[in-house]
Amino acid sequence: MRSPFKGNAAERLARLRAGLRHAFAVQPETHPLAVEDMRLLERIAEVVVKRGMAAPATMFLESIGPMNFLGSQALHFITPIIDCAFNVKEVEQVARLLELRDTVSRLIAVIEAKSAPAPNGATAR
């Protein structure tokens, strides 16, 4: 019996496999963030810790961690609506950061570091 994947069909299948090999590839989790991105995460963490919301924010971020990409797309969608209340540049920066898989875990780490008690008994800032 003759194989259905001979000649031209086999070549097409090989090209299709090569094209789809990286279709769902994402950036590695160790992708370094830019300085301004880290500054934004630091500012967010400072506000959270200053308001005494470190534990609830950490629990919330842990629960929505797998949904960060959907959150980024929602932010891109509502940016024109919220431009009168928030800085559009920062909203777009947060949306871009949420597209990266490890941003939520990095923010949690920054919040935990800032809320950890300092050796002298005061909270770290």
C-alpha positions in Angstrom: 0.0 0.0 0.0 1.2 3.4 -0.9 1.9 6.0 1.9 -0.3 9.1 1.8 2.7 11.2 2.9 5.0 10.7 -0.1 6.7 13.4 -2.1 4.9 16.8 -2.0 2.5 16.0 0.9 5.4 14.9 3.1 7.2 18.2 2.3 4.1 20.2 3.1 3.7 18.4 6.4 7.3 19.0 7.3 6.9 22.8 6.5 3.7 22.9 8.5 5.4 21.3 11.5 8.4 23.7 11.2 6.0 26.6 11.1 4.0 25.5 14.1 7.0 24.5 16.2 7.2 28.0 17.7 3.6 29.0 17.4 2.9 29.0 21.1 6.4 29.9 22.3 6.7 32.4 25.1 9.6 34.4 26.4 11.6 32.6 29.1 10.7 33.4 32.7 14.1 34.8 33.3 13.6 37.6 30.8 15.2 40.7 32.3 12.9 43.8 32.8 13.8 47.3 31.9 14.8 49.8 34.6 11.6 51.8 34.2 9.5 48.5 34.4 11.2 47.6 37.7 10.6 51.2 39.0 6.9 50.8 38.3 6.8 47.5 40.1 8.6 49.1 43.0 6.1 52.0 43.1 3.2 49.7 43.0 4.7 47.6 45.9 5.4 50.7 47.9 1.8 51.9 47.6 0.5 48.4 48.6 2.8 48.1 51.6 2.2 51.7 52.7 -1.6 51.0 52.8 -1.1 47.8 54.8 -2.4 45.7 52.0 0.6 43.4 51.5 -1.1 40.1 52.6 -4.4 40.7 50.7 -2.6 41.9 47.6 -0.3 38.9 47.7 -3.3 36.5 48.0 -5.1 38.3 45.2 -2.0 38.3 42.9 -1.4 34.6 43.6 -5.0 33.8 42.7 -5.0 35.7 39.4 -1.5 34.8 38.4 -2.5 32.4 35.6 -4.9 35.0 34.2 -2.3 37.8 33.8 -2.4 37.8 30.0 -6.2 38.2 29.9 -5.8 41.1 32.3 -3.3 42.7 30.0 -5.7 42.4 27.1 -8.5 43.9 29.2 -6.2 46.8 30.0 -5.4 47.4 26.4 -9.2 47.3 25.6 -10.2 49.8 28.3 -7.2 52.2 28.0 -9.2 54.7 25.9 -12.0 54.7 28.6 -9.7 55.2 31.6 -7.4 57.8 30.1 -9.1 60.6 31.9 -8.5 59.0 35.4 -5.1 57.4 35.0 -1.8 58.0 33.2 -2.2 56.3 29.9 1.5 55.6 29.5 1.6 53.8 32.9 -1.5 51.8 32.1 0.0 50.7 28.8 3.2 49.8 30.6 1.3 47.7 33.1 -0.6 46.0 30.3 2.7 45.2 28.5 4.2 43.9 31.7 1.2 41.6 32.4 1.9 40.0 29.0 5.0 38.5 30.5 4.5 35.3 32.5 6.6 36.2 35.5 5.6 39.7 36.2 3.0 38.8 38.8 5.5 36.6 40.7 8.1 39.4 40.5 5.6 41.9 41.9 4.7 39.5 44.7 8.4 39.1 45.5 8.9 42.9 45.6 5.8 43.3 47.9 7.1 40.6 50.2 10.5 42.2 50.3 9.2 45.6 51.1 6.8 44.3 53.8 9.3 42.1 55.5 10.3 43.4 58.9 13.7 45.1 59.1 16.3 43.8 61.6 15.6 46.7 63.9 11.9 46.0 64.0 10.7 48.6 61.5 9.2 47.6 58.2 11.4 47.7 55.1 10.7 50.6 52.7 
